[in-house]
Amino acid sequence: MARVAVVTGGTAGVGRATVRELADAGWDVAVVARGHAGLDAAVADVEQRGRRGLSAVADVADHEAVERAAAQVEAGLGEIDLWVNCAFAGSLAYFWDTTMDEFERMTEVTYYGQVHGTEVALRRMRPRNRGVIVNVGSAMAFRSIPLQSAYCGAKHAVKGFTESVMTELAHERSAVKVCMIQLPGLNTPQFTWNLDKMPRHPVPVAPIFQPELAARGIRFLAEHPRRNMWVGIATAYTILGERLAPKLVDLYLGRMGVSGQQTDRDTPRHGSNVFAPGDEDADRGAHGPFDDRAHDHDPQLWASTHRRELLAGGAAVAAGIAGAALSLARASR
């Protein structure tokens, strides 16, 4: 029986890479987004991989639109087994240069978009007592940075919301799984269409990773659900640094965080996608303009997807050390 996945924001960046990754793994995939060109191209990606694809036009900030999209998916592909909340809208601007309309809109898409997706998925999954929801987060859900106050605030909210829902499902002993994945700076079209009010061109926070790494992590969670996963070695040291020395991180980001998110490279700009889709007339794909700087391997992802082997190896090493110590103690008697 075919497995059915829904990916919001599946027309570009991490969402688009996830659509391809899931189709490669045998999932039928529905793509929920606003831009028609991106939707058509994403569904074509699914069908080229021999799976069924479906497009559903919806603004994730509109709960009723997300509900209609979910109903369309189940009518066209069947019962939803996996829901991936990936859509977001972001900016590169000081908070005081951001209008309240802009701030509220980015919050509605990035935070309430995940709330809406989770709600419509749970309404279907809980009565069936099965299904997986993956909420896509960020290292910025743990450590905020300058110039992205709306995005960082929304990702913090996603983390808090998701953890609350996890406990409610645990209380009723539901078999439905809600997972989080935390991502680093990625080479996506985000940096060609975010709301930009800075003098230089936007660039991801280094080190930069390719979106396919995030997609592999999302597929792993879909098939091996767990509470949380980190992708990108930068995610690990960002979160751990915040836990160990938050004030030092404040000072470092205050000094380096603004310039570190801008480049003199003349990268493409497609206009802001905060209020209107950036792929209405042209497909933007999964990658941004930083392929030459982006890593396509990540030790953190490998470690995250090989935890059992690492634990088993660690246990074997510990047992070996204990055995050697015991033998040495006996020999010294």
Secondary structure as UniProt FT lines:
FT   STRAND          3..8
FT   TURN            9..11
FT   HELIX           13..24
FT   TURN            25..26
FT   STRAND          27..33
FT   HELIX           36..48
FT   TURN            49..50
FT   STRAND          53..57
FT   TURN            60..61
FT   HELIX           63..76
FT   STRAND          82..85
FT   STRAND          91..92
FT   HELIX           95..97
FT   HELIX           100..107
FT   HELIX           108..112
FT   HELIX           113..128
FT   STRAND          132..136
FT   HELIX           139..141
FT   TURN            146..147
FT   HELIX           149..171
FT   TURN            172..173
FT   STRAND          177..182
FT   HELIX           190..193
FT   STRAND          195..196
FT   STRAND          201..202
FT   STRAND          208..209
FT   HELIX           211..223
FT   STRAND          228..230
FT   HELIX           233..244
FT   HELIX           246..256
FT   TURN            257..258
FT   HELIX           259..261
FT   STRAND          262..263
FT   TURN            278..279
FT   HELIX           291..293
FT   STRAND          294..295
FT   HELIX           299..305
FT   HELIX           307..331
//
